Amino acid sequence: MTLVQQATTMMEKLPVRSQQIVVDLLKMLSGISESPDMPNAHEAGFKRTGKSDFALPADFDEHFDDLNDEIATMFMGESL
């Protein structure tokens, strides 16, 4: 079975709304746009995430690794 046949078989089992979501995702990933108001992905401007103006302490690099245990506790509930 080819990749297209596998995808078709899987899509046929999905509800119509889910099929539309998959089609929209494929359009977005491929850069195809049906609407003249919506630019193709390669034409749209790049938006950065996480860009901010902030000042780190002068000794930040020296103490960055000291935070590992605290961060591990926040996410996993235990120290490394």
N, C-alpha and C positions, 0 to 999 in steps of 0.2 A: 504494500500500500504506500503510495507516495505521500509526501508531506501535505500536499494540497488535499488529497483524499482524506487524510486523518483530520485535518482542520475542518473540512466540510462535515464529516461525520460528527465531530464534537459540536460544531455550531448548530447543526440540525436538532440536537438534543437540548439546546438552551432555549429559554423563553425569548420572545421577540425583543424585549427590552435589553436583555443581556447581549443578544446578537448585535443590536445597534451600538452598544457600548464597545464591543470588540471592533466593529467596523470603524467607529470614530477613532479608536485608539490606533488602528492600522493606518488610517488617513493621517493622523497627527505624526506618527512615527515615520511615515514615508514622505511627509512634506506636501501632501496633496491637499489642496483647498478647493472646496466647491463654491464658497462665497467670495465675491470680490472684496468684501469688507474684511475678510480674514486673510492676512498674508500667509504665504507658505512658511514652513518652519525655517528654511534657510534664508528667508528674506526678513524674518522678524528680528528685532534687535535683541541682543543678549542682555538679560537682566541678572545681575549678580545677587547672590544671597549671602547673608552674613556680613555684608560690608557695613562698617560702622565707624564712627569716630570715638575712640576711647584710648585711654593711656594706661599702659601696663606699668607696674612698679619697676624700678630700675633692676631689682634683683629677681624678676619674674623667672628668667631662664634658669637661675641657680636653684630655685625652689619648686619648679614645675613638677619634677618627678616626685617630690614629697607629697603631692596630692593624690597619688595612685591609690593609696589605701582608702582615703575618703571617698573617692569616686567609685571604687569597687563596692564600698559599703552602700552607697546610694543606689547602685544598679542591682547588685547581687545580694545585699544584706550581709555581706561578710568581707573581711579584709583579704588581701592577697597573701 
